[in-house]
């Protein structure tokens, strides 16, 4: 039988002890997550594609056939698919591209008379990976 711990909110000492224990637990979890993610990032920076493949195998249990689908495979799939579906997908691609082109921001530099330089640099990603 599972029992649920009851916290009496009007008992300030009990309430404060409960929140302190939650804060401690959250900090420990966040630290472990941060350490794990930092290790993965470091390993991928150092090991490149091979490190990504190792993590894919570790987390997913198998490697995909392609990391980037070859153009001929895409063309074959488009030829074999229902033409209405292909048209819908191409239309969706164009809609997403158009939407995001309107979101493109440009960087700026603003020099103040006192010598301070303010600015923002915007970098566009050419390619991204999805999992």
Buried (B, 14 or more C-beta within 10 A) or exposed (E): EEEEEEEEEEEEEEEEEBEEEEEEEEEEEEEEEEEEEEEBEEBBEEEEEEBBBBBBEEEEEEEEEEEEEEEEEEEEEEEEEEEEEBEEEEEEEEEEEEEEEEEEEEEEEEEEEEEEEEEEEEEEEEEEEEE
